[in-house]
């Protein structure tokens, strides 16, 4: 009998725990050329802001040991264009649709969320309060518990479906931010966003990114991400989405064992766009080998010393 890959987040059933990470697959059209999006439990769009953004000038990505740095600057088509031109494509996809929301002010987050509430095909929103490479907004909202709670609570008033708060690792105590997001009315927490980092070209003596620093992602951050998911799982009652260096089915299993109900795949998509297909297949094989009937049997079952 084939293992059951279905998981539930805030009352929304997903066909599998495998999701994309924001910013790593555009709005889904490009990824749909590599494999059917129905393979995914959910598609998470790149961040949407009220106005279009060109982002930072290149170079804005740089390869690092076991990962990459990016300082894209939340480049996106803007809310009006997204609703007019991207939502119609997403409406045809047989997967959960999650829109990542970003802004430079609390008002912007609220306005975007209110507009998206009028789009029935948007199953959830993910509040990007943790981006480390923009000049305004982004991470500053997610490093202060008071601001986090206030922002989430304001969005809660205008968006009637599940809200995911995306947490930054660039804080002293991630559990304080998790509790604040929960108090504000978040339904789900996703963690972690990228770590702040720098890479220098030893020939030019210049940073490899025009913004000097960017967000570190990929396998290099997986141990940090696992530790933070483990911490938050033990302090919050909300379901968690694990993010950080996931490239194999074994990575998925690790995140679920420490408490994640679902996971997001990001940097791996740049190397292998159809990685979710292989990961889903291998995850099914793992469950069969362990004689597990459901992927949900993994959640929080790590055997600690």
Secondary structure, DSSP 8 states (H G I E B T S, - for coil): ---B--EEETTEEESSSEEE-TTSSTTSHHHHTTS-GGGSSEEE---B-SS-B----S--EEEETTEEEE-----B--HHHIIIIIHHHHHT-SSEEEEEE--SSHHHHHHHHHHHHT-TT--EEEEE---TT-SSSGGGGSS-HHHHHHHHHHHHTT--SEEEEE--S-SS-HHHHHHHHHHHT-SEEEE---EEE--EETTTTEESSTTS-EEEESGGGHHHHHHHHHHHHTT--SEEEEESS--SHHHHHHHHHTTEEEEEE-THHHH-TTHHHHHHHHHHHHHHHTT-SBGGGGTT-----
